[in-house]
Amino acid sequence: MRENGSKIGSVGGVRWLVISWTLVIAAVSYLDRNNISIAISFIQKEFGFSNVQTGGLFSAFVLGYALMQPLAGRIADHFGPRRAVAGAIVWWSVFTLLVPLVPSSAPGALFIMGAVRFLLGIGEAVIFPASNRLVASWIPSRERGLANGLIFAGVGVGGGIAPPLITWIMLSHSWRWAFFVSALIGLVAGVVWLIVVRDRPEEHRWVGEAEAAYIEEGLPKSAEHTRGPLRWRDMALDGQVALLTLSYFCYGYVAYIFFTWFFKYLSDVRGLNLKASALYATLPFIAMALASSSGGWISDRLMAPFGPRVARCGVAGLSLVVASAFIWAATQVADARLAAVVLAGGAGALYLAQSAFWALSADIGGRSAGALSGIMNMGCQLGGVVTASLTPVVASAFGWTASFATAAAVCLAGAIAWIFINPTHVVVRKAAMPSTVKVTP
């Protein structure tokens, strides 16, 4: 089998155009979710929110996002990812716009803003289950590590753009204008999405016969055995799905420290000024963007010679171990700037594992990849709910070192789960056939 580069030249690369714009949409979604963590000091000063109240505000978004995950996956499976994501972009852009319109003098302002963020989370919930449905339809198994790595590089791109962009807008205008601009960016990206993306290769007029045949030949043969959408109980009661979800819960606990408290940690706890915080806060997200695509590429390269046990489970488990070590090491560093660099190393190591979760969920979910990955991603987001609320409580009681040490321990637990994950497992309708079949490479 030739490498991906030669395949693009010989059969066409429309599938990578679709994946590339999915990366852009992922970046926009993370800009819209992270802008509040950059503006939070201004919001706290104006509204009088404490750190614990702010933790609840952060959790409101993640809770809406988490609870919507399984349904979001089913929506993507039923209506198709193109329409599902287009509707989601309009939804979350509207609620991004509503955040700065909450008046600080309003009774129950914390509840109102929390409700807006909760509904914003519901809208953003669609993006990654829908993207996984695209991957299941568009990308051969041997390329899924790279494809998912590129999509999740959007997390780092969006998260990395947020600190300097939001800081510049706040200093030039106000924190409210940062949200207005974020909403506008989302709507523009959504228009391009409708032009570029189709649900399946056969629906896209830019796809030639050679590329369509290449994609079809590379799809997992196990998808034949699902015989239509999986039932909720088939997925929810499957032990391998439970292990994958547990590990992703641990992953989400760690990741959301960077999406919620990291900027405030640098500015308020480590003492960096606003501009320095904006600079150093971009480092973890740059590392995420680079590591996500690199992890996918490494995983795909290891697939042929070593199989999925090494390529998926080994890469994910080892990456989480390394991430845990980096995060713990950062607690021992006195210099603020060096600590930020070490934590960025932890974020990068964490995201080396990202594509393995999604590539595996696409393989084992078949035509229900959207719904199954929604269940898995709900675990990740519930981890985010816990860390957004628990981190300031632990920091208040035991110090910020304890908060990051807790994250390191949780990350290690996520790595251990990969020892027990079977990468050849496929979820099937229990009444129709045995619970496990082998994936045909």
N, C-alpha and C positions, 0 to 999 in steps of 0.2 A: 504493500500500500504506500503510495507517495505521500509526502508531507502536505499539510494544509495549504501552504502557499501555492504549490503546483496544482492542487485540485481547484483552487479558486480560478487559476488561469485556464484550466482545461474544461471545467464544467460551469463556471459562472459563480458569482459571489453575492447574489441578491439576498441569500440567507444571512450574510454578514452585515448587509445594509440594514435589514430588519433588526438584528441584534444590536447594531451600533445606535440606532435611534431609541431602542429600548434602554440602552445605557443612558442616553440623554434624559429620557423621562424619569429614570431612577434618580439621576442627579437633581432634577428639578424637584422631585418629591422630597429629597433630603434637604434641599435648600428651604423648602416650605415648612418642614418639621423642625429644622435646627435653628431657624432665625430667632425663635423665642429664647433659646439658650444664650445667644449672643446679646440680645437686648434685655435680658432679665434684670440686670442691675438697674437699668433705667426704669423698668416696669416696677420693680420692688420699691424704688425710691418714690415713684409717683403714687402707687397704690397702697404702699405700706405693708406689703406681703412679707412674712417671715420666711426663713429658709424651709421650715417644715411645711408651711402653706404652699411655697413654691414647689416643693417636692410633690405635693398633691396635684398642683397644676400640670407639672410634667407628666405625672402618672395618668391624668385624665386622657391625654392624647393616646398614650400607649395602651390604656385599657380599651378605648374604643377600637383602636387598631387590632388589638388581640382578639377581642370578642367577635369581630367581624371576619376573622381570617377563614374559618371553614366555609361560611356562607359566601365569602368573596371568591374562594376557589370554585365553588359550585356555580356561581354567576359567570365566571370566566369560562367554565366548561360548557355551560348552557348557551350563553349569548355570544361566545367567542371573545378572545382577548382584545380584538380591535375595538369593538363597541364598548366593552366593559371598561377598558382603560380610558377611552375618550370621555365617557360619562363621569368616571372618577376624577379626571383632571378638572372638569367644570366644577364638580362638587367641591373638591378641596381648594380650588382657587377662590370660590365664593367664601368659604369659611376662613381662609387666610385673610381675605379682605375684611372680614367681620371682626377679627381680633383687635385691630387698632381702633375700631369704632365703639368699643366698650368704654363708657365714661368712668373715670376714676371716682367720681362722686356718686355713682349709682349704688343704691343699697344692694348688698349681695354681689358686688363686682367680682369677687373671687369665684363665686358659683357661676356667674354668667360667663366669665372668661373660661372657666373650666369646662362648661357645657359646650362652648364653641370649639374648644380644643378636642373634646371628646368626639364631636361630630366631624371635625377635621380628620381625626384618626380613622373614623369609619370610612371616609372617602378614600384615604390613602391605602387602606387595607387591600385594595384590589391589585395594586401594581405588581407585586412579586408572584402571587399565585397565577396571575394572568401571563406574566412573562415566562413562568415555568410551563404553562400550557403552550405558549409559542415555541419554546425549546422542544417540547415533546412532539410537536408537529413539523418543525422546520429543521431540526438539527440531528444528524446521525449520532448514535451513541458515542462513537469514538471522538467526536468533537464537542461533546456536551460540557466537559470540564472547562474548556476555554470559553465556550459561549456563556456559561453561567458566571465564569470569572469576569468576563467583560461587562456583563450586566451589572454585577455587584461592584465593579470598579466605579460605577455611577454613584454609589454610596459615598466613596471617598472623594469623588469629584465634587458632588453637591455639598458634602460636609466641609471640604477644603475651600470651596468658593465662599461659603457662608461667612466665616469670620471676617475676612478683609472687605467683602462687599457690604455686609450688614453694618460693620463698623464705619465704613466710609459714608454710607447713607445716613447713619445716625449722627455722625459728626458734621455732615454737610447740611442736613435737614432736620430729621427727628426720627425717633424709633418707629413712629407710626408709618412714615414713608417707606421704611424697610419692608414692611408687610405689603404695602400697596405695590411696590415694584416686584416683589416675589410673586404675587398673584398674577400680574401681567405677564411675567415670564412663563408661567405655567400655561396660560391660555394660548400664547403664541406657539409653544412647543406642542400643544395638543392639536393645533391645525396641521402642523407638519406630520404628526403621527398619523392622522387620517389619510394623508396623501401617500405616505411611504409604506404603511403596514397593512397586511392582509392576514387572515387567520391561518390559511394553509397555502402551501406553495402553488397548488393547482388553481387558486383564485387570483394569483398575482400575474399580471400580464408581462411583467419583466422577467419572469422565470422561464428559461429555455428548457427544452426537452432533456438535455444532458443533465442539468442541475436537478430537475425534478426526479429523474431516474436515480441519480446519485443519492439524493435524500431518502427516497423510498427504500433503496437497497440497504441503507445504513440504520433504519429505524429498528428498535428491538423487536425480535420475533415474538417475545413474550406478550406484546400488546394484543396478539390474536386471542389470548386466553382469557382476557377480561370480559369479553362478550357484553359490551355496554358499560354504563357507569357503575362503579362500585357503590354499594350501600354504605351508609355511615357506619353501621356496626361492623362491616367488614374491615374498615380502616381503623376505627376507634379501638377495636378489640384485638388488633394485630400486634403481637409482641415486638416485632421489628419496628413498626411505626412508633410504638411507645418509646423504644430506646432512642430512635432518631430524634423524637420530640424532646425527650429528656436532655439529650446532649445539646440540642439547640436552645433549650431553656437556659442552660449554663452559659452557652455562647452569648445569648441575648443579655444576660445579667451583666456580663463584662462589657459588651459593646455599648450598652446604653449609658455607662458611666461617661463615655466620650461624647455621646449625643446630648447629655443633660448637664452634668456637673463639671465637666473638664474645664470649660472656659472660665467659669466662676471660681473654680479651684485655683487656676493660674493667677487670676487677678486679685481675689480676696484672700486666699490662703497663702499662696506663694509670693504675693506682693508685686507681681508684674503690672506695669501700667496698661491702659486700654490698648494702645497700639502694639506693645510688645506681646500682650496676651493674644491679640488677633493674629500676630505672626506665628507664635509658637503653637497656638491652637490649630493651625492648619497642618502641622506636622503629622499627627495621627491619621488625618484624612488623606494626605498624600501617600502615606505608607499603606493605607487601606486600598487605595486605587491601584497602586503598583502591585501589591501583594495579591489582590483578588484575581487579577488577570494572570499573574505569574503562577499562582497556585493552581488555577485551572489548566494552564499550559503544562505544568509539571505533571499534574494528574493524568492528563491525556497521553503524555509521552510515556508514562510508566504503565499504561493500560495494556498495550500489546505485549511487552516482554514479561510483565509480572502479574497481570490480571487485576481485578477490582479490589481484592483484599489489600494489596499494597497501594494501588493507585488511588483508591477512594478512602478506605479505612486508615491505612497507614499514614497517608499525607495529612488527613484531618486530625487523627489522634496525636501525631508528633507535633503538628503546628500548635495545638492547644497546650501541650506540655511546655513548649518554648514560650508561648504567650504568657502562661502562668509565671514562668521564671522571670521574664522581663518585668511584669507588673509588680511582683514582689521586690525585685531589685530596685525599682524606682522609689520604693518606700524608704530605702536605705541611703538615698542620695540627698545631700543637703542643698546643693545648688539648684535653684528653680529651673534654670534653662537646661541643665543637664538632665534633671528629672523629666522634663517635658520630652526630651529626645529619647530617653529610655522608655517612657510610656508610649511614645510613637512606635518604637520597636515592638512593644507588646501588641499594639493595635495592628501592626503589619503582620506579625506572626498569627494573630487571631484570624485575619482575613485570608491567609493562605488556606485555611480550612473551608472557607465559605462555599466555594463551588462544589465541594464534595457533597455537602448536604443537599444541594438542589439538583445536582446531576443524579444522585442516588434516588431522590424522591421522584424525579421524572421517570427513571427506569422502573422502579417498583410500582409506580402508580398507573403506568400505561395511559389509557384514554381518560382516566380520572386524575391525572397528574395535578391539575389545578386544585381540586378538592383536597387531595392528600397533602400536597405541599402547604395548603392553607392550614390544615391541622398541625403540621410540623411548625409552621411559622407562628401559629398561635402560641406554641410553647416558648418560642424566642421572645415574643412580645410580652408574655406574662413575666418572663425574666426581666424585661425592661420595666414593667410595672413595679416589680419588687425592688429593683435597684434604684429607680427614681425616688421612691419613698423611703427605702431603708437606708440609703447612703447618708443623708443628713442626720438621721437618727443615730446611726453608729458613730458618725463623726462627732456629734454633739456629746455622746456618752464616753467614747474612747479615743477620739481624735481621728483625723483624716488618714493617718497611716493604717489604722485598723480597717477603715472602709476599703482601701485598696488591697490590703492583705486578704480580706474576705473575698474580694473579687478574684484574687489569684487562686484561692482554695476552690472556689466554685468552678473556675476554668479547668482546674486539674480534674475535678469530678466529671466534667464533660468529656475530657480526653479518655478517661477510663471506660466510659460507656461504649466507645468505638471498638473496644476489644470484643464486645459481644454482638456487634452489628454484623449481620450476614449480607454482603453486597450482592449476592445472587438471588436473594429472596424477591418474590413478586406477590403482591397482594391480589387475591382473586375472590370471586363470589363463592363463599364457603359451601353453599348447597350444590354448586355446579361441579367442583373438582377439588382436589387436595389443596391445602393452603400454601404450598410452596412449589414453584417450578423454577427451573434454571433459565437464566437469561442466555440466549444464544449470542455469542460475541458478533 
